[in-house]
Amino acid sequence: MTTTIRNITLVGGSGRLGSTILSALQKSPQFDVTVVTRFTSTAIFPPSTKVIKVKDDYPVGEMVAVFRGQDAVVLSIGFGPWSERSHSSLVEASIQAGVKRLIASTFDAGVNDEAQKIFPVAETKARIVEELKRNEASGWSWTAIQCGLCFEFCIRYNFFQINAANRTARVMGDGNTKFSCTSLKTIGTAVGSVLKNLDQTVNRRVYISNFETSANEILKAYGKAVGVDEWNVTNFDADEAIDDAKKQLLLSSENLVAMGTLGLAIVVKPGLGGDFKAEGLLDNDLLEIPTLKVDQVVTSILKAESKVTKCSEITGTQG
C-alpha cells in the first residue's frame, strides 16, 4: 500500500477525545482536515476548521457524498444504543466512497475474550472490529487503536475512588496489577502516526501506552501531588464488584458508575491482558509514542483541572 494520506474527515471532532484528535491532525501540514458533526450538535470548533453538518443517524447515502474524495476517515463517536449501528453506516459509506483508510472508534483496553464478557463496551467494540475484518476490500483498509485506560478520564471522573479530603481510597483487588495507560494528547498523536504508516498498520489493531502502572502507584502519585503521605485504603474484591455492577446495569443500562467499575475491572483483574507491554503488543516505537511517568502525569492533570496541590487546601472529593 504505497499511498499518501492528505484529505481526512473526522467524524466527531468535539468532546475531550475528538477535539484532541482534531488538534493533532490540524498541527500536521500533511493533512487537510474536515470535521463532520450532527445537525443537533452545538459543538464549537477552532477558527478556520472546515465543518460539515449531517443528519444525526449518519445515513449511508449522505455520508458517501461527504466522504467522496477523502483519503481517510477517522471515527470518534460516543457509545450508546445507537453507536454500533452508526459505526456500521459510516464504515459502509467509507467503502462506497473509495476511502483508503478508516480509523475505527475503538479507543480502549478490552480485547481479551474474558474482558469482553465483563465489560459491555469492550464487547461492542470487539464486534465492530470483527465487522471491519469482514469488510476488508481492495483499496479500503482499517486500523483500530487500543490505548488502555484513557488516563485523564480516569483521574477526572475518579475511577480510582480517591478521596483526598478524607485521605481515603478504595482499591479494587490488591492494587498491584499493572495496566497500560495513555493520555488524550498521545491518542491524537497516534491517529496521525497511523496515517503516516499505512503499510505497517493495515487491517489490524495497534497498541499504545505512555506508561504501565498500578492502582497503588497511582495512589502514591496522587498523594505526592496533593500532599498526602498516608492513605486509609480499603481493598475490595474485583469479582464482587463486577457482579454488583452488572446488577446495577440491569436496573439502568446508562449507569455510568457501574460502567466505570466494569471498565476498570478488565484492566485491574489479573489475566485479562490489560498490560500491553507485558503481553508484547506495543507499537510505541513505530508510532513514536512517548514514555511518561505516572507521577508527572497525575500532577499535570490535577493542575489542569484547577485542583489544589496541598492537602490543607482540599475541600472535597476529587473526581
C-alpha positions in Angstrom: 0.0 0.0 0.0 2.1 2.9 -1.3 0.0 6.0 -0.9 0.0 9.3 1.0 -2.9 10.5 3.1 -3.8 14.1 2.6 -7.6 14.6 2.9 -9.1 13.4 6.2 -12.6 13.5 7.5 -13.0 13.4 11.3 -16.4 12.3 12.4 -17.0 13.5 16.0 -14.3 16.2 16.4 -15.8 17.5 19.6 -15.6 16.2 23.2 -12.4 15.6 25.0 -11.1 12.8 22.7 -12.4 14.2 19.4 -11.1 17.7 20.0 -7.7 16.3 20.9 -7.6 14.2 17.7 -8.6 17.2 15.7 -5.9 19.4 17.3 -3.2 16.8 16.5 -4.3 16.4 12.9 -4.5 20.1 12.3 -1.0 20.6 13.5 0.4 18.4 10.7 1.0 20.3 7.4 0.5 17.0 5.6 -3.2 16.8 6.5 -6.3 18.7 5.2 -9.0 18.0 7.8 -12.7 18.3 7.6 -15.0 17.7 10.6 -18.4 16.1 10.4 -20.8 16.8 13.1 -24.6 16.2 13.6 -27.2 18.9 12.9 -28.3 18.8 16.6 -24.7 19.3 17.9 -23.8 22.6 19.5 -20.1 22.0 19.4 -17.8 24.9 18.6 -14.6 24.2 16.6 -11.4 26.2 16.2 -11.5 29.1 13.7 -10.9 28.1 10.0 -12.0 24.5 10.7 -14.0 23.1 7.8 -17.2 21.7 9.2 -20.0 19.7 7.5 -23.3 19.1 9.3 -25.2 15.9 8.7 -28.3 14.1 9.9 -27.9 12.6 13.4 -28.1 8.9 12.2 -25.4 9.3 9.6 -27.4 7.9 6.7 -25.2 6.0 4.3 -26.2 7.9 1.1 -25.5 11.3 2.7 -22.2 10.1 4.2 -21.0 8.7 0.9 -21.3 12.2 -0.6 -19.4 13.6 2.4 -16.6 11.0 2.2 -16.1 11.1 -1.6 -12.6 12.4 -2.4 -11.3 11.8 1.1 -8.2 9.6 1.7 -9.0 8.7 5.3 -11.9 8.8 7.7 -11.3 8.9 11.5 -14.2 8.0 13.7 -14.5 9.4 17.3 -18.1 8.8 18.2 -19.7 8.1 21.6 -21.1 4.8 22.7 -24.7 4.2 23.4 -27.6 2.1 22.0 -27.2 3.8 18.6 -23.4 3.7 18.3 -22.8 0.3 16.8 -25.4 1.0 14.1 -23.9 4.4 13.3 -20.4 2.9 13.1 -21.7 0.3 10.6 -23.2 3.0 8.5 -20.0 5.1 8.5 -17.9 2.0 7.6 -20.2 1.2 4.7 -20.2 4.8 3.4 -16.4 5.0 3.6 -16.1 1.9 1.4 -18.6 3.1 -1.1 -16.9 6.5 -1.3 -13.5 5.0 -2.1 -11.8 6.0 1.2 -8.3 4.4 1.6 -8.1 4.0 5.4 -10.7 4.1 8.2 -9.6 4.5 11.8 -12.3 3.0 13.9 -13.9 4.4 17.1 -12.4 1.6 19.3 -10.1 3.5 21.6 -10.0 1.2 24.7 -8.3 -1.6 26.5 -10.6 -4.6 26.4 -9.8 -7.1 23.6 -9.3 -10.2 25.8 -12.3 -12.6 25.4 -12.9 -12.7 29.1 -12.8 -8.9 29.3 -15.5 -8.7 26.7 -17.7 -10.9 28.8 -17.3 -8.5 31.7 -17.5 -5.1 30.0 -20.3 -4.4 27.5 -18.5 -1.6 25.8 -15.5 -3.9 25.1 -17.9 -6.5 23.7 -19.4 -3.9 21.4 -16.0 -2.7 20.2 -14.9 -6.3 19.6 -18.0 -6.8 17.3 -17.0 -3.6 15.5 -13.5 -5.0 14.8 -15.0 -8.2 13.5 -17.2 -6.2 11.1 -14.1 -4.3 9.9 -12.4 -7.6 9.1 -15.4 -8.9 7.2 -15.5 -5.7 5.1 -11.8 -5.7 4.1 -11.6 -4.9 0.4 -9.1 -3.9 -2.2 -8.3 -0.2 -1.8 -10.0 0.1 1.6 -8.4 -0.8 4.9 -8.8 -0.1 8.6 -6.9 0.4 11.9 -8.2 0.1 15.5 -6.2 1.9 18.2 -6.0 0.1 21.6 -4.9 2.7 24.2 -5.5 1.0 27.5 -7.1 3.4 30.0 -7.5 7.0 28.9 -5.8 8.3 31.9 -7.3 11.8 32.1 -10.8 10.3 32.1 -9.9 8.0 35.0 -8.5 10.8 37.1 -11.1 13.4 36.3 -14.0 11.1 37.0 -12.4 9.4 39.9 -12.4 5.9 38.6 -9.7 5.1 41.2 -12.1 6.2 44.1 -9.6 8.5 45.8 -10.9 11.0 48.4 -8.1 13.4 49.2 -10.2 15.4 51.6 -10.6 12.3 53.9 -7.3 10.7 52.9 -9.1 7.6 51.9 -9.1 5.3 48.8 -11.0 2.2 47.7 -8.8 -0.1 45.7 -10.0 -3.0 43.6 -8.0 -6.1 44.3 -4.6 -5.8 45.9 -3.7 -2.8 43.8 -0.6 -4.3 42.3 -1.8 -5.4 38.9 -0.1 -3.4 36.1 -2.1 -2.0 33.2 -1.5 0.3 30.2 -2.5 4.0 30.2 -2.4 6.6 27.6 -3.0 10.4 27.6 -5.5 12.1 25.4 -2.8 14.0 23.6 -0.9 10.8 22.8 -4.1 9.2 21.4 -4.3 12.2 19.0 -0.6 11.8 18.1 -1.2 8.1 17.4 -4.0 8.8 14.9 -1.7 11.0 12.9 1.1 8.4 13.1 -1.1 5.6 11.9 -2.0 7.7 8.8 1.7 8.2 8.1 2.5 4.5 8.5 -0.2 2.8 6.4 1.6 -0.3 5.4 2.6 -1.2 9.0 -0.8 -0.6 10.4 -3.1 -2.1 7.7 -6.1 -4.1 8.8 -5.1 -4.6 12.4 -5.2 -3.4 16.0 -2.3 -1.2 17.1 -1.4 -1.0 20.8 -0.1 2.1 22.5 0.6 3.4 26.0 2.5 6.2 27.8 3.2 4.0 30.8 2.2 0.9 32.7 1.2 1.4 36.3 -1.0 0.0 39.1 -3.7 1.4 41.4 -1.2 1.5 44.3 1.3 3.5 42.2 -1.4 5.9 41.1 -2.4 6.4 44.7 1.2 7.2 45.7 1.4 9.7 42.8 -1.8 11.3 43.8 -0.6 11.7 47.3 2.6 13.3 46.1 0.6 15.8 44.0 -1.8 16.8 46.8 0.5 16.5 49.8 -0.9 13.3 51.4 1.7 10.9 52.8 -0.6 8.2 54.1 -3.9 6.9 53.0 -6.6 4.9 54.7 -7.0 2.2 52.0 -10.0 -0.2 51.7 -9.4 -3.1 49.3 -12.4 -4.7 47.7 -12.9 -7.9 45.7 -13.0 -7.4 41.9 -15.4 -10.3 41.2 -17.9 -9.0 43.8 -17.6 -5.5 42.3 -18.2 -6.9 38.8 -21.3 -8.8 40.0 -22.7 -5.8 41.7 -22.1 -3.5 38.7 -23.8 -6.0 36.3 -26.9 -5.9 38.6 -26.9 -2.2 38.6 -26.8 -2.2 34.8 -29.8 -4.4 34.7 -31.7 -1.7 36.5 -30.3 1.1 34.3 -28.1 0.5 31.2 -26.9 4.1 31.5 -25.4 3.7 35.0 -22.0 5.4 34.4 -20.7 4.4 37.8 -21.4 0.7 37.1 -19.9 1.1 33.6 -16.8 2.7 35.1 -16.4 -0.2 37.6 -16.5 -2.8 34.8 -14.1 -0.7 32.6 -11.6 -0.6 35.5 -12.1 -4.3 36.3 -11.0 -5.5 32.9 -7.6 -4.0 33.4 -7.2 -4.4 37.2 -8.3 -8.0 37.3 -5.2 -10.3 36.6 -5.1 -12.3 33.5 -7.2 -10.1 31.2 -4.3 -8.7 29.2 -4.5 -5.1 30.5 -0.7 -4.7 30.4 0.2 -4.3 26.7 3.9 -4.2 27.5 3.9 -7.4 29.4 1.9 -9.0 26.5 4.5 -7.9 24.0 1.9 -5.9 22.0 3.1 -2.3 22.0 3.6 -0.4 18.7 5.1 2.6 20.6 8.3 2.7 18.5 6.5 2.5 15.2 4.1 5.3 16.1 6.6 7.4 18.1 4.7 7.2 21.3 6.5 9.0 24.2 7.1 7.3 27.6 5.8 9.3 30.5 6.0 9.0 34.3 2.7 8.4 36.2 3.5 10.9 39.0 4.2 13.7 36.5 1.0 12.9 34.6 -1.2 12.9 37.7 0.2 16.2 38.8 -0.3 17.7 35.4 -3.9 16.5 35.2 -4.8 17.8 38.6 -3.3 21.2 37.9 -5.0 21.4 34.5 -8.3 20.7 36.3 -7.6 23.5 38.7 -7.3 21.1 41.6 -5.3 22.1 44.7 -1.8 20.9 45.2 -1.7 20.7 49.0 -4.0 18.7 51.3 -4.7 21.6 53.6 -6.5 23.3 50.7 -8.7 20.4 49.7 -12.4 20.9 50.2 -14.0 17.9 48.7 -13.7 14.6 46.9 -11.6 14.5 43.7 -13.3 13.4 40.5 
